[in-house]
C-alpha cells in the first residue's frame, strides 16, 4: 500500500464542478492499494502517518505530528500510484488491487483513521475527481507499507 502524503494549507475534491470535501491545515493523502495488500498494511501505515513529525512547531521547524497540530485529513483513492512503468510508455496497472476488493481496504483505512479522533474527509472511491492541493512547504512524503 502506498500513501503519498502532502502537507497542505488547503485541499479539496470536486466532482462534476461540485465541491465534495475540503480541508484547511493538514494532509491530503493519495492512497494506492496493491493486489497483495491486507489489513496489516493499514496497521503499518496509520501510526506512521499520524506520528510523522512534518508539521511546523512554533519556531517553524518540522517537529510536530498532525495529531499535535489539530490538522485534518483528506483521503483520496489513487490506483495510478500502483503503476508499473518499467516497460514501454504505457503504465501497467496489473499490480493494483481489483476495485471491489480495494474499496473494502480503502474504507477500512478511513474507518481506522477516524478512530484516532482526527477529522477525516474523503473523495469518492473510483470517481472522476478534481483534487486541488495547496502544498505547504512543499512537504510531500511517500510511504510504502512494504518498507515499514
C-alpha positions as a printed Julia matrix, in Angstrom:
148×3 Matrix{Float64}:
   0.0    0.0     0.0
   1.3    3.41   -0.92
   0.34   6.65    0.79
   1.51   9.85   -0.83
   1.18  12.47    1.9
   1.13  16.15    1.08
   1.16  18.7     3.87
  -1.33  21.33    2.81
  -2.69  24.69    3.77
  -5.79  23.77    1.73
  -7.03  20.71   -0.15
 -10.3   19.84   -1.85
 -12.11  17.31   -4.02
 -14.57  18.43   -6.66
 -16.79  16.15   -8.73
 -18.71  17.48  -11.73
 -17.99  21.07  -10.67
 -19.44  20.47   -7.18
 -17.28  20.7    -4.09
 -17.43  17.35   -2.31
 -15.0   17.92    0.54
 -12.27  20.29    1.63
  -9.77  20.78    4.41
  -7.57  23.55    5.6
  -4.41  22.81    7.57
  -3.48  19.1     7.31
  -2.63  16.32    4.87
  -4.02  15.25    1.54
  -3.33  11.51    1.35
  -3.41   9.79   -2.03
  -3.79   6.07   -1.35
  -2.75   3.31   -3.76
  -3.69  -0.27   -2.95
  -1.77  -3.22   -4.41
  -3.34  -6.62   -5.06
  -1.31  -8.24   -2.26
  -2.22  -5.63    0.38
  -4.09  -6.64    3.54
  -5.31  -5.11    6.8
  -1.74  -5.43    8.11
  -0.63  -2.8     5.59
  -3.18  -0.4     7.06
  -1.94  -1.19   10.56
   1.59  -0.25    9.47
   0.65   2.96    7.65
  -1.75   4.65   10.03
   0.57   5.05   13.04
   3.35   6.24   10.75
   1.11   8.82    9.1
  -0.33  10.12   12.36
   3.01  10.4    14.15
   5.22  11.74   11.34
   6.86  14.9    12.6
   6.43  17.04    9.5
   4.14  19.74   10.87
   5.72  23.01   11.94
   6.16  23.92   15.58
   6.0   27.48   16.92
   9.52  28.11   15.52
   8.64  26.97   12.0
  10.56  23.69   12.41
   9.05  20.39   11.26
   8.82  18.94   14.74
   5.15  18.1    15.36
   2.68  15.48   14.19
  -0.71  16.04   12.62
  -2.26  14.99   15.93
  -0.37  17.7    17.83
  -1.43  20.45   15.44
  -5.15  19.65   15.16
  -4.84  19.05   11.44
  -7.36  17.45    9.11
  -7.0   14.63    6.6
  -8.38  14.33    3.08
  -8.01  10.75    1.77
  -8.35  10.06   -1.95
  -8.05   6.67   -3.65
  -5.42   6.69   -6.4
  -4.82   3.39   -8.18
  -2.32   5.05  -10.52
   0.2    5.05   -7.65
   0.45   1.3    -8.32
   1.63   1.86  -11.9
   4.45  -0.26  -13.26
   6.41   1.86  -15.73
   9.38  -0.43  -16.33
   8.34  -1.44  -19.85
   7.24   0.74  -22.71
   5.49   4.06  -22.42
   2.07   2.99  -21.2
   1.89   2.31  -17.45
   0.59  -1.09  -16.41
  -1.85  -1.26  -13.52
  -1.78  -5.04  -13.2
  -0.33  -4.73   -9.68
  -3.26  -2.64   -8.43
  -5.93  -4.45   -6.44
  -9.25  -5.04   -8.21
 -11.68  -2.21   -7.42
 -14.21  -4.24   -5.44
 -11.51  -5.52   -3.04
  -9.6   -2.24   -2.97
 -12.74  -0.34   -1.96
 -13.07  -2.55    1.13
  -9.49  -1.76    2.23
  -9.9    1.94    1.37
 -13.0    2.16    3.56
 -11.26   0.25    6.37
  -8.3    2.68    6.13
 -10.7    5.59    6.57
 -12.56   3.95    9.47
  -9.26   3.28   11.25
  -8.21   6.92   10.83
 -11.49   8.25   12.19
 -10.96   6.21   15.37
  -7.94   8.39   16.1
 -10.05  11.49   16.81
  -8.84  13.36   13.76
 -11.16  14.93   11.18
 -11.13  12.77    8.02
 -12.73  13.72    4.72
 -12.67  11.72    1.51
 -13.1   11.64   -2.2
 -15.31   9.07   -3.96
 -13.72   5.69   -4.5
 -13.33   5.11   -8.24
 -14.82   8.5    -9.04
 -13.54  11.01  -11.55
 -12.35  13.76   -9.23
 -10.53  17.06   -9.43
  -8.19  17.19   -6.46
  -6.79  20.59   -5.59
  -3.81  20.88   -3.28
  -2.02  23.9    -1.93
   1.12  22.14   -0.76
   2.6   23.74    2.34
   6.38  23.8     2.3
   6.23  21.99   -0.07
   6.25  18.84    2.02
   5.47  15.56    0.23
   6.24  12.17    1.79
   5.87   8.77    0.13
   5.17   5.85    2.47
   5.14   2.26    1.23
   3.78  -0.26    3.72
   6.1   -2.95    2.35
   9.06  -0.86    3.53
   7.79  -0.19    7.05
